[in-house]
Amino acid sequence: MALHKKTVTYSSRPTHAARAAHAKGDREFRTYDTSAIMPKRDPKPAIFLGVFALIVLAAVCFFAFKACSGTELLQPGETVEVTITEGESATSIGDALAAARLIGSAQEFTNEVTRLDAAAALIPGTYTFEGGSTPEALVRAIMAGPATVGDTLAVPEDITRAELSDLVASATGGRITAEAFLAASENASAYAADYPFLESAGENSLEGFLFPKTYAVTEDADAEAVVRMMLDQFGTETAAIFGDFANSYPASQGLSLYEAVNLASIVAKESTGDQEVRDHVAGVFYNRLASDRPYLESDATTAYEVGREPTAEEVHAETPYGTYANPGLPPTPICSPGIESLVAVCEPTDTEDMFFYFYADADGNMQAVFSQTYEQHQQAIADNSGTSAGDGDAEAA
């Protein structure tokens, strides 16, 4: 039986089945996970490079900060002394702490003051701070007050320089003698370079400028250091009223700053603690100085000269401090006036009064009567006969 070969015809065009098989293989190849057969990368070099970059960045920031600030803060173990004056603002204190290299900026301190609501609780004094203290620690230390070291010197208002010298000697247990304090406060010109408000005081003493306040006197302080504390306080207290003295009321009346303090010292001795009364007394004295008969007629100026209550004869005597016999102001201030009397000469009452009379009422309280004429003044005295004149102004003032 004859065998017949089957003829197979090949086509150059792929069949449908072939195309389907090819597409399937292509999909499986593209989605096949080859991680099992590819080598893994070591992550350590990348981590090392990242850490190194952070260290470099931190170093750059640190040195850039130092270059910009130009100041290196104190380190723990290093100490610095900072003095905070009465009435000093939180911003000013922050500036002092930054200048002492305790903090980087005043804002660090003021931010903490605001957070702790401590603006009214900051206590003046001299502090010793250690480097490394946080702004919060500094605020809390100032709220607690300075450590009690040395002596406390409480200076009352209207005290004379002679009286103050004895007070300093007593407060320091004789460590600073009265003679040493008088010598240190004898010549204002010795301090004028550091305290511009003394420029018009010339070579007079510092009478009138030794500001009444309570001071902490350290054990190593000498007489000059105490004087400077008082002058610092005077500058702080009077900045608002004497800072632009050329445009002040006393200047408009032809007075120098020294003469304004001189007048304030007389107001302090001739009036009570009431601000309104002090302002009115200052207004009267300005009127007297501006009148055709510019005599202050103050018993207090003679009392300063003789060191006690003067007699009628002494009051009218032609002596340097006799303001009945001499026109204008006495040669120097007669005490250390407080801020109320200093304010009074800068903001006196606008009045036409030329006279004033003080008397004690039935309860022992001092009362003031102001008058425009001498006749009214005499009537005020008569109406209050049997009472005590508070300032010796009864006769002619």
C-alpha positions as CSV (number, residue, x, y, z in Angstrom):
1,M,0.0,0.0,0.0
2,A,1.5,3.2,-1.0
3,L,2.1,5.8,1.6
4,H,1.2,9.4,0.9
5,K,3.1,12.3,2.7
6,K,1.0,15.0,4.2
7,T,2.0,18.4,2.8
8,V,2.3,21.1,5.5
9,T,2.1,24.7,4.4
10,Y,3.9,27.3,6.6
11,S,2.6,30.9,6.7
12,S,4.7,34.0,7.5
13,R,1.7,35.5,9.3
14,P,1.4,34.3,13.0
15,T,-1.7,32.7,14.1
16,H,-4.1,34.0,16.7
17,A,-2.8,31.5,19.2
18,A,0.8,32.5,18.6
19,R,0.0,36.1,19.1
20,A,-1.8,35.4,22.4
21,A,1.1,33.3,23.7
22,H,3.6,36.0,22.9
23,A,1.5,38.7,24.6
24,K,1.2,36.6,27.8
25,G,4.9,36.0,27.9
26,D,5.6,39.7,27.5
27,R,3.3,40.6,30.4
28,E,4.8,38.0,32.7
29,F,8.3,39.2,31.9
30,R,7.5,42.9,32.7
31,T,5.9,42.0,36.1
32,Y,8.3,39.4,37.2
33,D,10.0,40.2,40.6
34,T,13.7,40.2,40.0
35,S,14.8,41.4,43.4
36,A,15.5,37.8,44.4
37,I,18.2,37.5,41.8
38,M,19.5,41.1,41.8
39,P,22.2,42.1,44.4
40,K,20.9,44.3,47.5
41,R,22.4,47.7,48.2
42,D,24.0,48.4,51.6
43,P,22.1,51.4,53.3
44,K,25.0,52.3,55.7
45,P,26.8,54.8,53.4
46,A,23.6,56.8,52.8
47,I,22.8,57.0,56.5
48,F,26.4,58.1,57.2
49,L,26.2,60.8,54.6
50,G,22.9,62.1,55.9
51,V,24.3,62.4,59.5
52,F,27.5,64.0,58.3
53,A,25.4,66.6,56.4
54,L,23.4,67.5,59.5
55,I,26.5,67.9,61.6
56,V,28.0,70.2,59.0
57,L,24.8,72.2,58.8
58,A,24.6,72.6,62.6
59,A,28.3,73.7,62.7
60,V,27.7,76.3,60.0
61,C,24.6,77.7,61.8
62,F,26.5,77.8,65.1
63,F,29.5,79.8,63.7
64,A,27.2,82.0,61.7
65,F,25.3,82.9,64.9
66,K,28.5,83.6,66.7
67,A,29.7,85.8,63.8
68,C,26.5,87.7,63.8
69,S,26.1,88.2,67.5
70,G,29.8,88.8,68.2
71,T,29.2,87.9,71.8
72,E,29.9,84.6,73.6
73,L,27.6,84.0,76.6
74,L,29.1,83.4,80.1
75,Q,29.7,79.8,81.0
76,P,28.5,78.1,84.1
77,G,30.9,79.0,86.9
78,E,31.5,82.5,85.6
79,T,29.7,85.3,87.5
80,V,28.7,88.9,86.7
81,E,27.2,91.7,88.8
82,V,24.1,93.5,87.5
83,T,22.5,96.5,89.1
84,I,18.8,97.2,88.5
85,T,17.5,100.6,89.5
86,E,14.1,101.6,90.9
87,G,11.5,101.9,88.2
88,E,13.7,100.3,85.5
89,S,11.7,98.7,82.6
90,A,11.8,95.0,81.7
91,T,13.3,96.0,78.3
92,S,16.1,98.0,80.0
93,I,16.8,95.2,82.4
94,G,16.9,92.7,79.5
95,D,19.4,95.0,77.7
96,A,21.6,95.0,80.9
97,L,21.5,91.2,81.1
98,A,22.4,90.9,77.4
99,A,25.2,93.4,77.8
100,A,26.5,91.2,80.7
101,R,26.5,88.2,78.3
102,L,23.9,86.3,80.4
103,I,21.4,86.1,77.5
104,G,21.5,86.5,73.8
105,S,19.0,89.3,73.5
106,A,16.7,91.4,75.7
107,Q,13.7,89.8,74.1
108,E,14.5,86.5,75.7
109,F,14.1,88.2,79.1
110,T,11.0,90.3,78.2
111,N,9.3,87.2,76.8
112,E,9.6,85.5,80.1
113,V,8.5,88.6,82.0
114,T,5.4,88.6,79.9
115,R,4.8,84.9,80.3
116,L,5.2,85.1,84.1
117,D,3.3,88.4,84.3
118,A,6.2,89.7,86.3
119,A,6.6,93.3,85.1
120,A,5.4,94.8,88.3
121,A,7.2,92.3,90.5
122,L,10.8,93.1,89.5
123,I,12.8,94.2,92.5
124,P,15.6,96.7,92.1
125,G,19.0,96.1,93.6
126,T,22.4,94.6,92.8
127,Y,22.5,91.0,91.8
128,T,25.3,88.4,91.1
129,F,24.3,86.0,88.3
130,E,26.1,82.9,87.0
131,G,26.5,82.0,83.4
132,G,24.2,79.4,82.0
133,S,21.2,80.7,83.9
134,T,18.0,80.4,81.8
135,P,15.9,83.6,81.1
136,E,13.2,82.2,83.4
137,A,15.7,81.7,86.2
138,L,16.9,85.3,85.8
139,V,13.3,86.6,86.0
140,R,12.5,84.6,89.1
141,A,15.7,85.7,90.8
142,I,14.8,89.3,90.2
143,M,11.3,88.7,91.4
144,A,12.8,87.3,94.7
145,G,15.0,90.3,95.2
146,P,18.8,90.7,95.7
147,A,20.6,88.7,98.4
148,T,20.9,90.7,101.6
149,V,24.6,91.6,101.7
150,G,26.1,94.6,103.4
151,D,23.9,97.4,104.8
152,T,20.5,99.0,104.0
153,L,20.5,102.8,103.7
154,A,17.0,104.3,103.9
155,V,17.2,108.0,102.8
156,P,14.1,110.0,103.7
157,E,12.8,112.9,101.6
158,D,13.8,116.5,102.4
159,I,17.0,115.5,104.2
160,T,20.1,117.7,104.2
161,R,23.5,116.6,103.1
162,A,24.8,117.1,106.6
163,E,22.0,114.9,108.1
164,L,22.6,112.4,105.3
165,S,26.3,112.0,106.1
166,D,25.4,111.0,109.7
167,L,22.8,108.6,108.4
168,V,25.3,107.0,106.1
169,A,27.8,106.6,109.0
170,S,25.1,105.0,111.2
171,A,23.8,102.7,108.5
172,T,27.3,101.4,107.7
173,G,28.4,101.1,111.3
174,G,31.0,103.7,110.8
175,R,32.6,101.9,107.9
176,I,31.9,105.0,105.8
177,T,32.4,108.0,108.1
178,A,30.3,111.2,107.9
179,E,33.4,113.1,107.0
180,A,34.2,110.8,104.1
181,F,30.7,111.2,102.7
182,L,30.7,115.0,103.0
183,A,34.1,115.0,101.2
184,A,32.8,112.7,98.4
185,S,29.7,114.9,97.9
186,E,31.5,118.3,98.2
187,N,32.1,119.2,94.6
188,A,29.5,118.5,91.9
189,S,32.0,119.2,89.1
190,A,33.8,116.0,90.0
191,Y,30.8,114.1,88.7
192,A,29.5,116.3,86.0
193,A,31.3,114.4,83.2
194,D,29.3,111.3,84.1
195,Y,26.0,113.0,85.1
196,P,25.0,115.8,82.6
197,F,22.3,117.1,84.9
198,L,25.0,118.4,87.1
199,E,26.4,120.7,84.5
200,S,24.8,123.9,85.9
201,A,25.7,123.0,89.5
202,G,29.3,124.2,89.0
203,E,31.5,123.5,92.0
204,N,28.7,123.6,94.5
205,S,28.1,120.6,96.6
206,L,25.6,117.8,95.7
207,E,23.0,119.2,98.0
208,G,19.6,118.5,96.3
209,F,20.9,115.7,94.0
210,L,21.4,112.9,96.6
211,F,18.1,111.3,95.8
212,P,16.0,110.0,98.7
213,K,15.4,106.2,98.4
214,T,16.3,103.0,100.0
215,Y,19.7,101.6,98.9
216,A,21.6,98.4,99.4
217,V,25.2,99.3,100.3
218,T,27.6,96.5,99.7
219,E,30.4,95.8,102.1
220,D,33.1,96.9,99.7
221,A,31.3,100.2,98.8
222,D,33.1,103.5,99.7
223,A,31.7,107.0,100.1
224,E,32.0,107.8,96.4
225,A,30.2,104.5,95.4
226,V,27.2,105.6,97.7
227,V,27.2,109.0,96.1
228,R,27.1,107.6,92.7
229,M,24.2,105.3,93.6
230,M,22.2,108.3,94.6
231,L,23.1,110.2,91.5
232,D,22.2,107.2,89.3
233,Q,18.8,107.2,91.1
234,F,18.3,110.9,90.6
235,G,18.9,110.5,86.8
236,T,16.5,107.6,86.6
237,E,13.7,109.3,88.6
238,T,13.9,112.7,86.8
239,A,14.5,111.5,83.2
240,A,10.8,112.2,82.4
241,I,10.8,115.8,83.7
242,F,14.4,116.9,83.1
243,G,15.2,114.8,80.0
244,D,14.3,117.7,77.7
245,F,15.1,120.5,80.2
246,A,15.4,123.2,77.5
247,N,11.7,122.8,76.8
248,S,10.6,122.5,80.5
249,Y,8.6,125.0,82.5
250,P,11.5,126.0,84.7
251,A,13.6,126.8,81.7
252,S,10.7,128.9,80.3
253,Q,10.9,131.0,83.5
254,G,14.7,131.5,83.1
255,L,15.8,128.8,85.6
256,S,18.7,126.4,85.1
257,L,18.3,122.8,86.1
258,Y,20.3,123.5,89.2
259,E,18.0,126.4,90.1
260,A,15.0,124.3,89.5
261,V,16.3,121.7,92.0
262,N,17.0,124.6,94.3
263,L,13.4,125.8,94.1
264,A,12.1,122.2,94.5
265,S,14.1,121.9,97.7
266,I,12.3,125.0,99.1
267,V,8.9,123.6,98.0
268,A,9.7,120.4,99.8
269,K,10.4,122.2,103.0
270,E,7.4,124.6,102.8
271,S,4.6,122.2,101.9
272,T,2.9,119.0,102.9
273,G,2.9,115.6,101.2
274,D,-0.1,116.3,99.0
275,Q,0.9,116.7,95.4
276,E,-1.8,119.3,94.7
277,V,-0.6,121.5,97.6
278,R,3.0,121.2,96.4
279,D,2.0,122.2,92.9
280,H,0.2,125.2,94.4
281,V,3.1,126.3,96.6
282,A,5.4,126.1,93.6
283,G,3.0,128.3,91.6
284,V,3.1,130.9,94.5
285,F,6.9,130.9,94.5
286,Y,7.1,131.4,90.7
287,N,4.7,134.3,91.1
288,R,6.9,135.9,93.7
289,L,10.1,135.5,91.6
290,A,8.3,137.1,88.6
291,S,6.9,140.0,90.6
292,D,8.4,143.5,91.1
293,R,9.5,142.4,94.5
294,P,11.1,139.0,93.8
295,Y,11.6,137.8,97.4
296,L,10.7,134.2,98.2
297,E,10.3,135.1,102.0
298,S,10.9,131.5,103.1
299,D,11.8,130.7,106.7
300,A,13.1,127.3,105.5
301,T,16.1,128.8,103.8
302,T,17.3,130.5,107.0
303,A,16.5,127.3,109.0
304,Y,18.9,125.5,106.7
305,E,21.6,128.1,107.3
306,V,21.3,128.1,111.1
307,G,20.5,124.4,111.5
308,R,17.4,124.9,113.5
309,E,14.1,126.8,113.7
310,P,15.2,130.5,113.1
311,T,14.2,133.5,115.2
312,A,12.3,136.4,113.6
313,E,15.5,138.4,113.7
314,E,17.5,135.7,111.9
315,V,14.8,135.3,109.2
316,H,15.1,139.0,108.3
317,A,18.9,139.2,108.6
318,E,20.9,139.9,105.5
319,T,22.7,136.5,105.3
320,P,23.3,134.4,102.2
321,Y,20.3,132.2,102.8
322,G,18.0,135.0,104.0
323,T,15.2,135.2,101.4
324,Y,13.4,138.0,103.1
325,A,16.4,140.3,102.7
326,N,17.8,138.9,99.4
327,P,15.8,138.6,96.2
328,G,15.8,135.4,94.1
329,L,16.9,132.0,95.1
330,P,19.4,131.1,97.9
331,P,23.0,130.1,96.9
332,T,22.2,126.3,96.9
333,P,19.4,123.8,97.4
334,I,18.5,123.3,101.1
335,C,17.7,119.6,101.0
336,S,17.2,116.6,98.8
337,P,13.7,117.0,97.4
338,G,11.6,114.0,96.5
339,I,10.1,113.4,93.1
340,E,6.8,115.1,94.1
341,S,8.5,118.4,94.8
342,L,10.6,118.1,91.6
343,V,7.4,117.5,89.6
344,A,5.8,120.5,91.3
345,V,8.4,123.0,90.0
346,C,8.0,121.4,86.5
347,E,4.2,121.4,86.6
348,P,3.1,124.2,89.0
349,T,-0.5,125.3,89.5
350,D,-1.5,128.1,87.2
351,T,-2.5,130.6,89.8
352,E,-2.5,134.3,90.8
353,D,-2.0,133.5,94.4
354,M,1.0,135.2,96.2
355,F,0.6,133.9,99.7
356,F,-0.1,130.6,101.6
357,Y,-0.7,129.7,105.1
358,F,-0.6,126.3,106.8
359,Y,-2.4,125.4,110.0
360,A,-3.3,122.2,111.9
361,D,-7.0,121.5,112.1
362,A,-8.9,120.0,115.1
363,D,-7.7,116.5,114.1
364,G,-4.1,117.6,113.8
365,N,-4.1,117.5,110.0
366,M,-2.2,120.2,108.1
367,Q,-4.4,122.4,106.0
368,A,-3.4,125.1,103.4
369,V,-5.0,128.4,102.6
370,F,-3.9,130.3,99.5
371,S,-4.4,134.1,98.9
372,Q,-3.9,136.6,96.2
373,T,-3.4,139.7,98.4
374,Y,-1.7,140.4,101.7
375,E,-5.0,141.4,103.3
376,Q,-6.6,138.1,102.4
377,H,-3.5,136.3,103.8
378,Q,-3.9,138.2,107.1
379,Q,-7.6,137.3,107.2
380,A,-6.7,133.6,106.7
381,I,-4.4,133.8,109.7
382,A,-7.1,135.5,111.8
383,D,-9.7,133.0,110.8
384,N,-7.4,130.2,112.0
385,S,-6.1,131.9,115.2
386,G,-5.0,129.5,117.8
387,T,-3.7,127.0,115.3
388,S,-0.1,126.4,114.3
389,A,1.5,127.8,111.2
390,G,3.1,125.1,109.2
391,D,5.8,127.1,107.5
392,G,6.3,130.4,109.2
393,D,4.7,132.1,106.2
394,A,2.3,134.0,108.4
395,E,4.1,137.3,108.7
396,A,4.7,138.5,105.2
397,A,4.8,135.6,102.7
